């Protein structure tokens, strides 16, 4: 991997290979395993033929290692590109995404019309070109594409092979295609990173630039991040003041915080639609890319259109979807018991245990968590994936949304359960439950032969540690964020360094025995090819991981910030860095993403709403439980808490929340916005045109006069 | 008023005046008060001129009484009608209500196209004709209408005068116009009533017939009634079985009942949209008729279209809308204290009091309720109206919805509060509260000088009457429904009979002093005119009253049927009659309604959803409170009830309800329906046409081939 200063440092002027992509649209990485050389070579010829038939110009160069090739692909003729874009825009119009159709290609005389003027008016963005090029590569051959699907590709585009009757064969055919990726525009990336390191806020122009380069899906993430960052300013300032003046567990802070999260959620919901309208992608979710793995029960003609439609009973799917309930329970039980166990050990070690090896044994829960948590999470994620496959969605988006939903359950438990345990089990019931931890004592005694309980504990009795809850929230909202940042930025970098070292060592070792294969590049290409080989080894960027991080963060703010009002301040700092490091990750740490379209942040919106709502419950409960003058006092047994008053405050808080949400939604709906204005302007122009066509121009001027009700 | 047998009896063949409306579109009832004769006559000439200018043919006849005239109005030329309908359909297309535009009136050569073929393909229904005729009568003169607004008309159509700068003048000008109404199609009505008395269910054809005669707004009511009736079959059967086998206060019944109401609500929500699509009115809510009373703060050009727009700050409106909270509180306090007072007196009288006049005093609460309830309701309704006026909505629909919302609060309290009091105050707290009713005792003693408490009561102590709750539910779900039916059907009939008698007596008396004015009709018109004069004296049909009744009824089922599972059986019988009596009310008891369009049951949908949700809370609470083995036993003091367990069951029931609602919504969404199919077919045809225009026919056949992703 190139380092930042490598690519974006002052020495850049000397590296012309970063300034041009030689008009390459995509690079296909093709792997030729030594053992299957003949098969792979035959398939390679098919690959080049398919690409050529679909209208691509290709160039082949050696890959970074012995066994791989790089195929450089470009749409050969501008006419083909324009035809593809014309059809795509026409389809957008048919689905109501564009207000106006592109001009008819055939005029009344039956002659083809020159569309140059049209494309001069509505130019093709880089994202549009790359998206359609990718679709052309992956579209089945009988639809005019090359029908190439990268190995193990679950992404949207691979999908279009459904129509080939033997999908399996088609996928096997391209099993040597290891990846298809566009090349970075490093000149843009450099400017992007440079701008961001000097300004605090992204403006609309920045977002549009991201959208034109990386597509709406990525642009939506940055738009969300930006909105969230701006909104965080308020709770950060308010939280700071509250921390100074009011302290923890304040009704007032909880109310303001809930109100803030409602306003943020409703604002984003509107903003999302607004951006989609501004970017001309409102409604693209209708144009769904089918999933190749979709299994249909039968094919029947559509009663309306007569087209054959693949049918899978939604009720059968529902029956599989109901498996989510046991799945969620399994997650709670598996992850919950691990967390509870570690929690119990930790309390025992820090607050009860006085035997030998205490200084080492204190780390036991951390070790257990570090070892078993990723293991359990991986197992459960695999389950989630299987379950989602069982649910057998027709489209990539639906599949992705269902998967995200399940992953959210896992994330929810790992992220928030420890705090829930402290707040709602350890503190109120600690005095009752902790003595039972003697079971560890006995175990320890058995193992150690003989040992003694901390005499201080046995004499004074166990005391609930009053600061544990606050410490835990600070850990999750500060320490964990920093750790997270490191794993996201530093670890992949180190990983790649190590892999590279291992690989070159391996090659060196293997080359000792055999004849050495040295890649000899033409000198004028050498630097460029080095760069492309480097990019081909990078990770594929997955925006859902970044969303997940932000949504989980929002959850801490909404659910637990009443415990530590400085939470938002920490997040504010973190997110300023996060936005830059995410940009860097895309620019340097990943292959350039395929610029997919999207009209929202997708399934994460539901998660945000859920967390915001849950915040009203937990805040009320936390405030009620910890508000009392002496919450940690010796007399504070759980039975003192009047359960009905607790439930009543939760019930009240929740319904207040829901009512406020209705009001906020109503207010937000009334606000005007650029997207709405654009939509109205388009509709007005359309109506004017249609009226002019139907009634004649003078009538229209009358009809759209000041008092008209017609428009 | 004609009786049923008058109009629909066997003697009908002899009454040709019922078989034809002589092509009259509307009848305008014009009142000429004796004192303002000159003014009224001048305005009458203006009326006739305005009608003639707008393109109406008119005929004038004497009204039913000395002071009124009947103006028969008809759109004079078919071309005018067609032009109106053309424009209306074009507007529908522009708003996305119709999938296809009517053919352009001007072809490419600039010549007007003959639209006869178009209207042969898509014929004009009676409702469409009448609606556009009414709009033409009421539309301002500068928009080509006659600008006539009936006195005190708050209905949608009066609205279009907003554009005349001095609305006040325009409204004063027509203050002698007492009403504008279409004439009944008695042949249709007769067939309608006849069919209904022989079949149990309305089918789609019946609903379409209603829609073509009375417009979508009325048709939606009958569609709702039909859907509700069909859905009632299940809880009626299940409730009967539950009543036989399980008894009252059963968890199982409550769960099934809540599930049923969720399913019904979600089903109707879908059905509503589906019907709107089938009837071609999906989206008509966008074409809003402005409210003449709307006051704007300023006029500013729309930033997009440049048209001047009347602006009223939504935030100012919101501040007025917040007044709904004190309004609702005022309703609760005013109605609540009346109900609570009567309730207390009743309990005191029936269960404590043993003094003199007991047999008369028992009626005191009923008398109090009968006198003060309508008074209070009327006062509060006036408040609701003023509040809604303050909120100053731009459109009739928004105004109506806001008003309905407030009226619903009043209805909610009057309908359900008595049962709430019994279930959640009297039964659990009766033993504690009832002794305080001694205040009546003391009052009674003061008034009577001396009296004695029932010795039985003082000796044994007060006992909560275990059957009061059930009796009350039975009263509201059976007795009150019958009473309601009577007030709806019998009272108006009697009222009109009495009025008529009084009027003829008055006229007879006055004719003794003065010379008698005898109306002399031409013999061939006499019967027809008698019929029209009769219709002109009928009430204007208001569908919201019928909706209210059904929604309140649904509330009993959802909130309290767990107390008496036979509730649904009673409603099933009631609604069978209700549907017929409502039809009769429209056919005989009211003027023919102006056939407005609508795309839903409007604000009542929200009320239904609210009641359905609230049902989950009350059912859980009732079951929890009354389920215990000996709920009315002497030992049952309120403090025995574990408040937290009650709250927990409510909380649990509510969230279970909300979860189930999500699932049901998901399932219902997956179901196919005729409306959806129609929409898909239209969209498919549209796409095919556009593709053909853009790409040429052979390309399209390829594009919409079996494997196409394009459409």
Interface residues (C-beta under 8 A of the other chain):
Chain A: X87 X90 X91 X93 X94 X101 X102 X104 X105 X106 X110 X140 X142 X143 X160 X163 X290 X302 X303 X304 X305 X307 X308 X314 X315 X318 X642 X643 X644 X646 X647 X648 X650 X651 X666 X667 X670 X677 X680 X681 X684 X686 X687 X690 X691 X693 X694 X695 X696 X704 X706 X707 X708 X709 X710 X711
Chain B: X87 X90 X91 X93 X94 X101 X102 X104 X105 X106 X110 X140 X142 X143 X160 X163 X290 X302 X303 X304 X305 X307 X308 X314 X315 X318 X642 X643 X644 X646 X647 X648 X650 X651 X666 X667 X670 X677 X680 X681 X684 X686 X687 X690 X691 X693 X694 X695 X696 X704 X706 X707 X708 X709 X710 X711
